[in-house]
Structure formats: structure tokens, C-alpha cells
Amino acid sequence: MTGMDDIAPPAAPEMAPAGFLPINPFGADSNLASRIAGLGGDRAPDDPGYTFRSSDIFPSPGLARFELHLHDLSARFGTLALRVEARSIYPGTAPIVVKDIAMPIAAVVAANGRAAISFVARRNMAYIVSGRIGDETDAWGSAASLSLYPRPSEATPLDDRPVPIPPAPPERPSGAVRVGRPELVTADPPLLSAPVSQAMTIAQLRDPLLNAWADALGDEPGDDAARWGDAAVLQALHHYSGGAALVGGRVLGIAAEPRSLPAYLAGRGATVLIAAPARRDLPEVDPGLLLEQVARPALCAPAHFFAAVHATALTDLVLPSGLAGFDALWSADAAATGGDRVHLAAMMRVAMACLRPGGLAVHVLRYSGELAPSADPHSASHGRVEIERLALSLIADGHDVAPLAFTINDGDESGTDPCLPFVLITRRRD
């Protein structure tokens, strides 16, 4: 049958085998009337295609399977779509789709009213399974039951051996973020040790502080732009917050590829939520997989990492409305695709509401080195006027912005990257 996945169905169709967990398929709202006549409650749903929707379910990590049984199902036409959504267990996050399948309802009738959808369950995630019939149907059933296989059990214990707290660079004098002046620009040479809103320069790439941060992050390989971006974020947090966001703080990271930053922050005692922008060429996004990919046992013991770091996904850079109270946030190449550029300014302004008063935001953008915006609407790089406009919008909202330094490299710039990383630093003021 179309949509049947790769875990074998129960041998006895009327008896769930050992290991299955029964679930209420109408757990999200038992009063809603199902698209399959005879099922659900009496209240009309907002979605006319609604068939069923479970409440949050917590499978053990690994391959899992939801199996639906529509008892006494009869139908000649219609299409049943099954969906699995994942929601980070971090408060305030929203569910995102991780698996979608569809099948003719007549095929479900032929399979004795059974259909299934398999997925990989990840740590720190709750899952929701739902069904929908969006086209015309004459489906009727007497009851619906839903099972999860295998039954949730104790997950494999994680390695909880102590890991040394990741080192921090030598203390530097801390400073306050200066309120952006009308012209926004500083003529002072930009330094990594006392950062302002600035672009990467050759002098900063030679700064021993860059290597100190690279060592603290386990010297993760990467190009100069990635290493500088990581160092610029951490140095800004260290410099402007006195390290408070690095030790015991709550940090939000908006990045598709956050590299070692979450593990480093968690290793120093912070709680981290990664919000990864969804890619349009990857419609099925799995934030639980991202979480596994950014674990760094050398920086943070796995048991502590999965207790302190969480992940969710963003569509069109829209942050869930329930996120608030963070001590700091960073974003890195959040508008790496042209499609997200139109949402970047709104995301940066909304993100300030996720911070507590006095919280710090550090955004790593791409700078073209030119005054005007790029002529390519799909370019990930920003012209100087665009960065100034982003800064002015934050100042207009009443926030503080570190002065902008557009210095790139003096002398021969024949090898200059036309898409330099640029860090924009701002602080919430209430």
C-alpha cells in the first residue's frame, strides 16, 4: 500500500503486539469532528480537511512508527495524508513538519483500515501525528486507534564523564555599547578585542585573540570567514556582557550551521536554543538531527549537552512568539539565500523582544564592500547602505547599536572577498 514504511506491520491485525503504545488520535482536541464521518466530536474544525491530531508524544530516540487503525472503515474515494511534526521541548517553540505521506483512502480500506508512517525520533523532541483528507470523500468509520512502535523506554545512557569547562581568552576591559550616532560610523580602526559593528579585516585575522577563540572552540576547521564570525560573536558577548551570557545565561542562536558555539556555551554553563532557518530546497527539516550534528563531546559531555541545548526550525525567519527572556542572541548568515533577505530586517527587530532588558544581540551578516545594494536580488551580501538601514531601524525602535566601522583592508585588495562577514552589535534598551 502506498505510504506503508519499513517497519513490519503487526502480525495479528486486531491485536497490537507487545511494544506498541496506544495513543488517543484525537488528543489535541477530542471535540473536533473528523473528516471521516462517525469519528471525533461534534464541533466543526477550522480546517475542513481535519481528520485527527494527537497531542505531544515522546518516543525513544531511533526509528519509530505510528500505525493508524480506522475500524470498520468504508470509503470509495478521497486521499488520506499523514503527517509527523516535531516540536522542541524548549518552552515557546512551534512544531515543524518532519515527514509527510499521502495515500488513496480506498487503499487504506483494502488494508483493513490500516496505515502507517515511519520516522526517526530524536532527543529533546516531542512528536505529533495528524491526518487530513483535503479532497472529496465518502469515508465513514466506527472508531480510530493509533499506536506507536516501539513503546518509549529508557534511552541509551549518554556519556556523562566530566569534561573540562572550555577556556575563555584572557580578560579584556569590558565596555558598554555606545548609542549609535546619527552618522553611525566610527573612524577608529576596528579591533577584535574591543569590537564595534565591523567587517573582518586582515589585521583581525592576524590577531592572536582570533587563535585564542579558535583554541577555545576546539580549533574547528573552517575558512577564515567562519572562524572570524565565531570569534566575533564570542568576543562581543565576552566584551559587552562581562561574560555573563557565557556563564549560566540563556542564549538564542539563529543559524543554519552553528558549528561549535552551542557546545562551547553549554560547556560554560549556558542554556542554548538553536533556531535554524529552513531551506526551501529541503522542505522536510529535522532540528533534532541538527542538534546531534552540533554536539561536541570535547567541549561538553553529551548528557549535559542534550540537557542544555535545544533546536527548532524557522520558516521565513519567523520567530515563535513565545520566546523571551534570553540574555543574548546571535545570528549567522540567517539570510544566506535571497529568499530570506526580505525577512531579515523584520527578524532582527522581532528578535530584540526575545531578549531581557539589557540583553545583547550579535548578528553576523555578509558585506559586499560596496556602498549600494547588490544588483542581484538573490545575493546574500549587503551593501553599506543596507547595513546602515538595518542599524537605523534598531535605533528607531529604541535600542543601542555599536558604531559601524566599514574599514576592510588597506593597500592591495586584489584578493579581497566580495562577501565579507560583518558583525552588527546591538543591545535591548527598555
C-alpha positions as CSV (number, residue, x, y, z in Angstrom):
1,M,0.0,0.0,0.0
2,T,1.3,3.5,-0.8
3,G,2.8,5.1,2.2
4,M,3.5,1.9,4.2
5,D,7.0,2.3,5.5
6,D,9.8,0.0,6.6
7,I,8.9,-1.4,10.0
8,A,6.9,-4.6,9.7
9,P,3.1,-4.3,10.5
10,P,1.6,-6.3,13.4
11,A,1.2,-10.0,12.6
12,A,-2.3,-10.1,14.0
13,P,-4.4,-7.2,12.6
14,E,-6.8,-7.0,15.6
15,M,-4.2,-7.3,18.3
16,A,-1.4,-4.8,18.9
17,P,1.9,-6.6,19.6
18,A,4.0,-6.1,22.7
19,G,5.9,-2.9,22.5
20,F,3.2,-0.8,20.9
21,L,2.0,2.2,22.8
22,P,-1.7,3.1,22.4
23,I,-2.3,6.8,21.7
24,N,-5.5,8.9,21.5
25,P,-5.6,10.1,17.9
26,F,-7.9,13.0,18.9
27,G,-5.7,14.0,21.8
28,A,-5.1,17.6,20.6
29,D,-8.9,18.3,20.7
30,S,-11.4,15.4,21.3
31,N,-14.3,17.7,20.5
32,L,-13.5,18.3,16.8
33,A,-15.5,16.4,14.2
34,S,-13.3,14.3,11.9
35,R,-13.4,14.4,8.1
36,I,-14.2,10.7,8.4
37,A,-17.9,10.5,9.4
38,G,-18.6,8.8,12.7
39,L,-15.3,9.8,14.3
40,G,-14.2,12.6,16.6
41,G,-16.5,15.0,18.4
42,D,-19.3,17.3,17.3
43,R,-17.6,20.7,16.9
44,A,-16.7,21.8,13.4
45,P,-13.0,22.3,13.0
46,D,-11.4,25.4,11.4
47,D,-9.7,23.1,8.9
48,P,-12.4,21.3,6.8
49,G,-9.9,18.6,6.0
50,Y,-9.1,17.8,9.6
51,T,-9.2,14.0,10.3
52,F,-7.3,13.6,13.5
53,R,-4.4,15.1,15.5
54,S,-2.6,13.7,18.5
55,S,-1.1,15.6,21.5
56,D,2.6,15.6,22.1
57,I,4.3,12.2,22.1
58,F,7.8,11.4,23.3
59,P,9.3,8.3,21.6
60,S,12.7,6.9,22.4
61,P,15.4,8.1,20.1
62,G,15.7,5.9,16.9
63,L,13.5,4.6,14.2
64,A,9.8,4.8,15.2
65,R,6.4,4.1,13.6
66,F,3.0,5.5,14.1
67,E,0.3,3.0,13.0
68,L,-3.3,4.1,12.4
69,H,-6.3,1.7,12.5
70,L,-9.6,3.0,11.2
71,H,-12.1,0.4,12.4
72,D,-14.9,-0.6,10.0
73,L,-13.7,1.9,7.5
74,S,-15.6,2.3,4.3
75,A,-14.7,4.7,1.5
76,R,-14.7,4.8,-2.3
77,F,-12.8,8.0,-2.9
78,G,-10.6,10.5,-1.1
79,T,-6.9,10.9,-0.2
80,L,-5.6,10.4,3.4
81,A,-2.4,12.5,4.2
82,L,-0.5,11.5,7.3
83,R,2.0,14.0,8.9
84,V,4.5,13.8,11.6
85,E,5.6,17.1,13.2
86,A,8.4,17.7,15.7
87,R,8.4,20.3,18.5
88,S,11.4,21.1,20.6
89,I,10.8,20.6,24.3
90,Y,12.2,24.1,24.9
91,P,9.2,26.2,26.0
92,G,7.7,28.6,23.4
93,T,8.8,26.8,20.3
94,A,6.5,25.7,17.4
95,P,6.1,22.4,15.7
96,I,7.6,21.8,12.2
97,V,6.9,19.1,9.7
98,V,9.5,16.2,9.5
99,K,7.5,13.6,7.5
100,D,4.5,13.8,5.1
101,I,2.9,10.9,3.1
102,A,-0.4,10.5,1.2
103,M,-2.4,7.5,0.1
104,P,-5.8,6.8,-1.5
105,I,-8.3,6.1,1.2
106,A,-9.5,3.1,-0.8
107,A,-6.1,1.6,-0.3
108,V,-6.5,2.0,3.4
109,V,-9.8,0.2,3.2
110,A,-8.1,-2.6,1.3
111,A,-5.5,-2.9,4.1
112,N,-8.2,-3.5,6.7
113,G,-8.3,0.2,7.7
114,R,-4.6,0.4,8.5
115,A,-1.9,2.9,7.5
116,A,1.5,3.7,8.9
117,I,4.1,6.4,8.9
118,S,7.7,5.9,10.0
119,F,10.2,8.5,11.1
120,V,13.4,8.9,13.1
121,A,12.8,10.2,16.6
122,R,15.5,12.5,18.1
123,R,16.5,13.6,21.5
124,N,14.9,16.7,23.0
125,M,11.9,16.5,20.6
126,A,8.2,15.9,21.1
127,Y,6.2,14.5,18.1
128,I,2.7,15.0,16.9
129,V,1.0,12.8,14.3
130,S,-2.1,14.0,12.3
131,G,-4.2,13.0,9.4
132,R,-6.1,15.1,6.8
133,I,-8.4,14.5,3.9
134,G,-8.4,17.6,1.7
135,D,-10.4,16.4,-1.2
136,E,-13.9,14.9,-1.5
137,T,-14.6,11.7,0.3
138,D,-17.4,9.4,1.5
139,A,-15.3,7.9,4.3
140,W,-17.0,6.5,7.3
141,G,-15.7,4.6,10.3
142,S,-16.8,3.4,13.7
143,A,-13.6,4.1,15.7
144,A,-10.0,5.1,15.3
145,S,-6.9,3.8,17.2
146,L,-3.3,4.9,17.0
147,S,-0.2,3.1,18.2
148,L,3.5,4.0,18.4
149,Y,6.1,1.3,17.9
150,P,8.4,0.7,19.8
151,R,7.0,1.7,23.1
152,P,9.0,4.6,24.7
153,S,11.6,3.2,27.1
154,E,14.7,4.4,28.8
155,A,17.0,5.7,26.1
156,T,20.6,4.6,25.8
157,P,22.5,6.3,28.6
158,L,24.7,9.2,27.4
159,D,28.3,9.6,28.3
160,D,28.3,11.9,31.3
161,R,32.0,11.8,32.1
162,P,33.2,15.3,33.3
163,V,34.6,17.5,30.6
164,P,36.7,20.5,31.5
165,I,35.0,23.8,31.2
166,P,36.0,25.3,27.8
167,P,38.6,28.0,28.3
168,A,37.9,31.7,27.8
169,P,40.5,34.1,26.4
170,P,42.3,36.4,28.9
171,E,40.1,39.1,30.5
172,R,39.7,42.3,28.5
173,P,38.3,45.5,29.7
174,S,34.6,45.4,29.3
175,G,32.7,48.3,27.8
176,A,29.1,49.5,27.2
177,V,27.5,49.5,23.8
178,R,27.6,53.1,22.6
179,V,24.4,54.6,21.3
180,G,24.6,54.9,17.5
181,R,25.4,58.5,16.4
182,P,23.3,60.0,13.5
183,E,26.1,59.1,11.1
184,L,26.5,55.7,12.7
185,V,30.2,55.5,11.7
186,T,33.4,55.5,13.7
187,A,36.7,56.4,12.2
188,D,38.6,54.4,14.8
189,P,40.4,51.3,13.5
190,P,38.2,48.3,14.2
191,L,39.6,45.8,16.7
192,L,38.6,42.3,17.5
193,S,39.4,42.8,21.2
194,A,37.1,45.8,21.6
195,P,34.6,45.1,18.9
196,V,32.2,47.6,17.3
197,S,29.9,46.8,14.4
198,Q,32.6,45.9,11.8
199,A,33.8,43.9,8.9
200,M,36.5,41.2,9.0
201,T,40.0,42.7,8.2
202,I,43.3,41.1,7.5
203,A,44.7,42.7,10.7
204,Q,42.0,40.9,12.8
205,L,42.8,37.6,11.1
206,R,46.3,38.0,12.4
207,D,45.2,39.0,15.9
208,P,46.3,36.3,18.5
209,L,42.8,36.7,20.0
210,L,41.3,35.0,17.0
211,N,43.5,32.0,17.6
212,A,42.6,32.1,21.3
213,W,38.9,31.8,20.5
214,A,39.7,29.1,17.9
215,D,41.5,27.1,20.5
216,A,38.6,27.6,22.9
217,L,36.3,26.2,20.3
218,G,38.5,23.2,19.7
219,D,40.1,24.8,16.7
220,E,37.2,23.7,14.5
221,P,38.3,23.7,10.8
222,G,36.8,26.2,8.5
223,D,37.5,29.1,6.3
224,D,38.7,32.5,7.6
225,A,35.2,33.9,7.5
226,A,33.7,31.1,9.6
227,R,36.5,31.3,12.2
228,W,36.3,35.1,12.4
229,G,32.5,35.0,12.7
230,D,32.6,32.6,15.6
231,A,35.3,34.7,17.3
232,A,33.5,38.0,16.7
233,V,30.3,36.6,18.3
234,L,32.0,35.2,21.4
235,Q,34.2,38.3,21.8
236,A,31.2,40.6,21.6
237,L,29.4,38.5,24.2
238,H,32.5,38.5,26.4
239,H,33.3,42.2,26.0
240,Y,29.9,43.8,26.3
241,S,28.3,41.5,28.9
242,G,31.3,40.9,31.0
243,G,31.0,37.2,30.2
244,A,27.6,36.9,31.9
245,A,26.0,35.4,28.8
246,L,28.8,32.8,28.6
247,V,28.4,31.5,32.2
248,G,24.9,30.4,33.2
249,G,23.0,32.6,30.7
250,R,20.2,31.8,28.3
251,V,21.3,32.2,24.6
252,L,19.4,32.1,21.4
253,G,21.3,31.2,18.2
254,I,19.7,31.8,14.8
255,A,21.9,29.9,12.4
256,A,21.7,27.1,9.9
257,E,25.2,25.9,10.7
258,P,26.0,26.9,14.3
259,R,29.3,24.9,14.4
260,S,30.8,24.7,17.9
261,L,29.2,27.7,19.5
262,P,26.3,25.8,21.2
263,A,28.6,23.2,22.7
264,Y,31.1,25.8,23.9
265,L,28.3,27.9,25.5
266,A,26.7,24.8,27.1
267,G,30.1,23.7,28.4
268,R,30.5,27.0,30.2
269,G,27.0,26.7,31.8
270,A,24.7,28.4,29.4
271,T,21.3,27.1,28.1
272,V,21.1,27.4,24.3
273,L,18.2,27.3,21.8
274,I,19.3,26.9,18.2
275,A,16.7,28.3,15.7
276,A,17.7,27.1,12.2
277,P,16.3,28.8,9.1
278,A,14.5,26.2,7.0
279,R,15.9,25.8,3.5
280,R,13.4,25.9,0.6
281,D,15.3,23.0,-1.2
282,L,14.9,20.9,2.0
283,P,11.1,21.0,2.8
284,E,11.5,18.3,5.5
285,V,13.6,19.8,8.2
286,D,14.8,17.9,11.3
287,P,16.0,20.1,14.1
288,G,16.7,17.0,16.2
289,L,19.3,15.9,13.6
290,L,20.9,19.3,13.7
291,L,21.2,19.0,17.4
292,E,23.1,15.7,17.1
293,Q,25.3,17.2,14.4
294,V,26.5,20.1,16.6
295,A,27.2,18.1,19.7
296,R,30.9,18.3,20.6
297,P,31.9,15.8,23.3
298,A,35.3,17.5,23.7
299,L,33.6,20.8,24.7
300,C,30.5,19.5,26.5
301,A,29.6,16.0,27.8
302,P,26.7,14.5,25.8
303,A,24.4,14.1,28.8
304,H,24.9,17.8,29.7
305,F,24.8,18.9,26.1
306,F,21.3,17.4,25.5
307,A,20.1,18.8,28.8
308,A,21.3,22.3,27.9
309,V,21.0,22.7,24.2
310,H,17.7,22.5,22.1
311,A,16.8,23.2,18.5
312,T,13.9,24.3,16.5
313,A,13.3,25.4,12.8
314,L,12.1,28.7,11.4
315,T,10.1,29.3,8.2
316,D,10.7,32.7,6.6
317,L,12.8,33.7,9.6
318,V,9.6,33.9,11.7
319,L,10.5,33.5,15.4
320,P,7.9,31.8,17.7
321,S,6.0,34.4,19.7
322,G,6.6,32.5,23.0
323,L,10.4,33.0,23.1
324,A,11.5,35.6,25.6
325,G,13.9,36.3,28.4
326,F,17.2,35.5,26.7
327,D,20.4,37.1,28.0
328,A,21.9,37.1,24.5
329,L,21.3,36.0,20.9
330,W,23.4,35.7,17.8
331,S,22.6,35.1,14.2
332,A,25.0,33.9,11.5
333,D,24.2,34.1,7.8
334,A,20.5,34.0,8.6
335,A,19.8,35.4,5.1
336,A,22.2,33.1,3.3
337,T,19.6,32.8,0.5
338,G,17.9,35.6,-1.5
339,G,14.5,34.3,-0.4
340,D,15.3,35.1,3.3
341,R,16.8,38.6,2.6
342,V,13.3,40.1,2.6
343,H,12.6,38.8,6.1
344,L,15.9,39.7,7.7
345,A,15.1,43.2,8.9
346,A,11.8,42.0,10.5
347,M,13.6,39.1,12.1
348,M,16.3,41.3,13.6
349,R,13.7,43.7,15.1
350,V,11.4,41.0,16.4
351,A,14.4,39.2,17.9
352,M,15.1,42.1,20.2
353,A,11.8,41.2,22.0
354,C,13.3,37.8,22.8
355,L,15.9,39.4,24.9
356,R,15.6,40.6,28.5
357,P,16.2,44.3,29.0
358,G,19.9,44.9,28.6
359,G,20.3,41.7,26.6
360,L,22.8,41.7,23.7
361,A,22.3,40.7,20.0
362,V,25.2,39.9,17.7
363,H,24.3,39.4,14.0
364,V,26.9,38.1,11.5
365,L,25.9,39.4,8.0
366,R,27.6,39.4,4.7
367,Y,29.1,42.7,3.4
368,S,29.9,43.4,-0.2
369,G,32.4,46.1,0.4
370,E,30.3,48.4,-1.8
371,L,28.1,51.3,-1.0
372,A,25.0,50.4,-2.9
373,P,22.9,47.2,-2.6
374,S,23.8,44.3,-4.8
375,A,22.1,44.3,-8.2
376,D,21.5,40.6,-7.7
377,P,18.2,40.2,-5.7
378,H,19.4,36.7,-4.7
379,S,22.7,37.8,-3.4
380,A,23.4,37.0,0.3
381,S,25.7,40.1,0.5
382,H,24.6,43.5,1.8
383,G,25.8,46.9,0.6
384,R,26.8,49.6,3.2
385,V,23.5,51.5,2.9
386,E,21.6,48.3,3.7
387,I,23.6,47.6,6.8
388,E,23.1,51.3,7.9
389,R,19.4,50.9,7.3
390,L,19.3,47.8,9.5
391,A,21.1,49.7,12.2
392,L,18.9,52.7,12.0
393,S,15.7,50.6,12.2
394,L,17.0,49.1,15.5
395,I,17.9,52.6,16.8
396,A,14.4,53.8,15.8
397,D,13.0,51.0,18.0
398,G,14.9,52.5,20.9
399,H,17.8,50.1,21.1
400,D,21.6,50.8,21.3
401,V,23.8,49.9,18.4
402,A,27.6,49.8,18.4
403,P,29.0,52.3,15.9
404,L,29.6,51.0,12.4
405,A,33.2,50.6,11.0
406,F,33.2,49.8,7.3
407,T,37.0,49.6,7.1
408,I,38.0,46.5,5.2
409,N,41.7,46.2,4.1
410,D,44.2,48.9,3.3
411,G,46.6,48.7,0.4
412,D,46.4,45.9,-2.2
413,E,42.9,44.4,-2.0
414,S,43.1,42.3,-5.2
415,G,42.3,39.2,-3.1
416,T,39.5,40.8,-1.0
417,D,36.5,38.6,-0.7
418,P,33.5,40.5,-2.1
419,C,31.3,38.8,0.5
420,L,33.0,39.6,3.9
421,P,31.5,38.8,7.2
422,F,30.2,41.8,9.1
423,V,29.1,41.8,12.7
424,L,26.3,44.1,13.9
425,I,26.1,44.5,17.6
426,T,23.1,45.9,19.5
427,R,21.6,45.9,23.0
428,R,18.0,45.9,24.0
429,R,17.0,49.0,26.0
430,D,13.6,49.3,27.7
